Amino acid sequence: MEEKKKKKTIPIGYIIPIILAVLVVIILLIAFWPSNEGGGTPTTTPMSTPTATYIPATPTATVQPVGSVTVSIDCPATLDKVTNKNFHIYVRITNVSNFDAAQYDIVYDPDVIKIDNSKGKGVTAGNIAGTTIPIDDWGYEPANTQGVLRIVNSVPDAPGISGEGYLADLYFKVMGDVGSSSVISFIQGHISDNIGVEIPTIWIDGATTIVSSPTLTVTPTSTSMPRPILTAPADGTTAAGTIIEGNTMAMVTLIWEDISMAQWYEYQIAYDSGFGSLLFPTTITTTDGTQATVRLFLGERYYWRIRVSDPSLSQWSDTWSFTTPLGPASAKPICVSPTDGIDDISLTPILQWVSPVQATGFEVVLAKNCDWANPVINLTGSHALGQVTYYQVSQSLQQGTNYCWKVRAVNSDTQTNSPWSDFGTFHTLIIP
């Protein structure tokens, strides 16, 4: 018989170390295996990353500290129902850099105050550091319903405006009774810079209350800063400014003497000498600091004054007044008879004219050889004619002499007048 083969066995001395090694491996796997309490395939834990966002620097952008720009409602705290029927609200802006555009909604109580859109007022352009900030669009939200006003500014051709000033000048009128009040607040607003990035902004509301007696607002002024001296239009000037052809407006240039210490000026124009019905205060830099050209309606009397606003506030200048011409550029009387340049005219001629202007009277001046400084006939001021379109010379003129004459329409109700007509000429006869 064959002898059985003996089985190979592992010596007992090797088994214990093997078991210990396996146990160590299992313990290490348990210790370092990632947790997966929710079941499923275990995942590795990602490395932590910074939470800050890196924004690459842009050469044309200006770093704008958060909240450093403020836009606020600048309005009278109180309004007298009698003396402050019309007033202004300014949308002020401070500490802005590279301003380019804005859109904002303003809410108010239309039963207390209301936008005054008469004579093209409503919402007019702003000014930042001497640069005009145009009104791109404005209107009510919803349309034709006062109470929420949407305004859009844009400066499309500017590289970005920096400084402070105001975005818009709003014309309002009082509607409410004594004791009523209105909050004027922003309900949304956005401002962007010249590369289209929104500028962080603090929006500050305002409020006003209607009162029954005038409220005097005292503004600190500097006695060391001289007050400006007005130059032109001279006080009491009539037919001031240049009429815009085909328009109902005149361009009037306000001029004052320069003050060497002044950096900014502020002027006011109003319909009344107490400046309760302001048109549009504005600020001008010293780059053109001794004059300002404004567009004004024809046939109106205006009052104006100016003061230094920087580096310190001066007292207001004297108040002067002027009137703009009556009627558009073509609306001036036309000399009809005698025919211009005609000879052998009577020594007591009848002067005739036509006028497209509604007037309460006419002024007529006649002079030898157009010497207007020494007129032969001067029917102006209190000597003006009534609503007639002719005048017969009552005194005998000199024989064989050249004469010039002109006429203009006047309105005693508004104390305004039209431009002078083109002058007519004639030569008197010689009696043999």
QUIMOKA-V860749 format. One record per backbone hydrogen bond with DSSP energy under -0.5 kcal/mol. CO is the residue of the C=O (numbers start at 1). NH is the residue of the N-H. E is the energy in kcal/mol with one decimal. If there is no record, write none. Layout:
BEGIN
((CO NH E) (CO NH E))
END
This chain:
BEGIN
((11 14 -2.3) (11 15 -0.8) (12 16 -0.9) (14 18 -1.5) (15 19 -2.4) (16 20 -2.1) (17 21 -2.1) (18 22 -2.2) (19 23 -2.3) (20 24 -2.0) (21 25 -2.1) (22 26 -2.4) (23 27 -2.5) (24 28 -2.4) (25 29 -2.4) (26 30 -2.3) (27 31 -2.2) (28 32 -2.0) (29 33 -1.3) (36 39 -1.7) (44 46 -0.5) (53 55 -0.6) (54 56 -0.6) (58 61 -1.4) (63 65 -0.6) (65 68 -2.2) (69 202 -2.9) (70 94 -1.9) (71 204 -2.9) (72 74 -0.6) (72 92 -2.1) (73 75 -0.8) (74 90 -2.3) (77 209 -1.5) (79 211 -3.4) (80 84 -2.2) (82 85 -0.5) (85 174 -2.4) (87 172 -2.9) (89 170 -3.2) (90 74 -2.9) (90 92 -1.1) (91 167 -3.5) (91 168 -0.6) (92 72 -2.0) (93 165 -2.5) (94 70 -1.0) (96 163 -2.6) (98 194 -1.0) (99 161 -2.2) (100 155 -2.3) (101 192 -2.4) (102 153 -2.6) (103 190 -2.6) (104 151 -2.5) (105 187 -1.7) (105 188 -0.8) (106 149 -3.4) (107 185 -2.1) (108 110 -0.8) (109 112 -1.9) (109 113 -2.3) (112 175 -3.3) (112 176 -2.3) (114 173 -2.5) (115 117 -0.8) (116 122 -2.7) (117 120 -0.9) (118 121 -1.3) (121 123 -0.6) (122 171 -3.1) (124 169 -2.1) (126 133 -2.2) (127 166 -2.4) (128 131 -2.3) (131 128 -2.5) (132 134 -0.7) (133 126 -2.5) (134 136 -0.8) (134 154 -1.0) (137 152 -2.8) (139 150 -3.1) (142 145 -1.3) (145 148 -0.7) (147 108 -2.4) (148 141 -2.4) (149 106 -3.0) (150 139 -1.9) (151 104 -2.0) (152 136 -2.2) (152 137 -1.6) (153 102 -2.0) (155 158 -1.1) (161 99 -3.4) (163 96 -2.1) (164 129 -1.9) (165 93 -2.2) (166 127 -2.5) (167 126 -0.7) (168 91 -2.2) (168 170 -0.5) (169 124 -2.7) (170 89 -2.1) (170 172 -0.6) (171 116 -2.7) (172 87 -2.4) (173 114 -2.0) (177 180 -2.0) (180 210 -2.9) (182 208 -2.2) (183 185 -0.6) (184 206 -3.0) (185 107 -3.0) (188 105 -2.4) (190 103 -2.3) (191 199 -3.5) (192 100 -2.1) (192 101 -1.6) (193 196 -1.8) (197 193 -2.3) (198 200 -0.5) (200 69 -0.7) (201 203 -0.5) (202 71 -2.7) (202 204 -0.5) (204 73 -1.6) (206 184 -2.8) (208 182 -2.4) (209 79 -2.6) (210 179 -2.7) (211 81 -2.0) (214 216 -0.6) (215 217 -0.5) (216 218 -0.6) (217 219 -0.6) (221 223 -0.5) (224 226 -0.6) (225 315 -0.5) (228 230 -0.5) (229 257 -2.8) (232 255 -3.3) (234 237 -2.2) (237 323 -2.4) (240 325 -0.6) (241 243 -0.5) (242 251 -3.0) (243 245 -0.6) (244 247 -2.0) (248 298 -1.8) (249 244 -2.4) (250 252 -0.6) (250 296 -2.6) (251 242 -2.6) (252 254 -0.6) (252 294 -2.9) (254 292 -2.0) (255 231 -2.8) (255 232 -1.7) (259 262 -1.6) (263 286 -0.9) (264 309 -2.0) (264 310 -1.2) (265 284 -1.8) (266 307 -2.0) (267 282 -1.1) (268 305 -1.7) (269 279 -3.3) (270 303 -2.7) (272 275 -1.5) (276 278 -0.5) (277 271 -1.7) (282 267 -1.4) (284 265 -1.8) (285 288 -1.3) (286 289 -1.1) (288 291 -1.1) (290 256 -2.0) (292 254 -3.3) (294 252 -2.8) (294 296 -0.5) (296 250 -2.8) (297 300 -0.6) (300 324 -2.1) (302 322 -2.1) (303 270 -2.6) (304 320 -2.0) (305 268 -2.3) (306 317 -2.2) (307 266 -2.6) (308 314 -2.3) (310 263 -3.0) (310 264 -1.8) (312 314 -0.5) (313 222 -4.0) (318 320 -0.6) (320 304 -2.6) (321 236 -2.8) (321 237 -0.8) (322 302 -3.2) (323 240 -3.3) (325 299 -2.3) (325 327 -0.6) (328 331 -1.5) (330 332 -1.9) (334 354 -1.9) (337 352 -2.9) (339 342 -2.0) (342 427 -2.3) (345 429 -2.2) (346 349 -0.7) (347 397 -2.2) (349 351 -0.6) (349 393 -2.8) (350 352 -0.5) (351 391 -2.2) (352 336 -2.6) (352 337 -1.6) (354 334 -2.9) (357 359 -0.8) (361 410 -2.5) (362 385 -2.5) (363 408 -1.8) (364 379 -2.9) (365 406 -2.1) (366 376 -2.5) (366 377 -2.0) (367 370 -0.9) (367 404 -2.8) (368 371 -1.9) (370 372 -1.7) (371 374 -1.6) (372 375 -0.6) (377 366 -2.5) (378 380 -1.3) (379 364 -1.4) (380 383 -2.2) (381 384 -1.6) (385 362 -1.1) (386 388 -2.2) (389 353 -2.1) (391 351 -3.5) (391 393 -0.6) (398 401 -0.7) (401 428 -2.3) (402 369 -1.9) (403 426 -1.9) (404 367 -2.6) (405 424 -2.6) (406 365 -2.2) (407 421 -2.3) (408 363 -2.6) (409 418 -2.6) (410 360 -2.2) (410 361 -1.4) (411 415 -1.3) (411 416 -1.5) (416 411 -2.9) (417 326 -2.4) (424 405 -2.2) (425 341 -2.5) (425 342 -0.7) (426 403 -2.8) (427 345 -2.2) (429 400 -1.4) (429 431 -0.5))
END
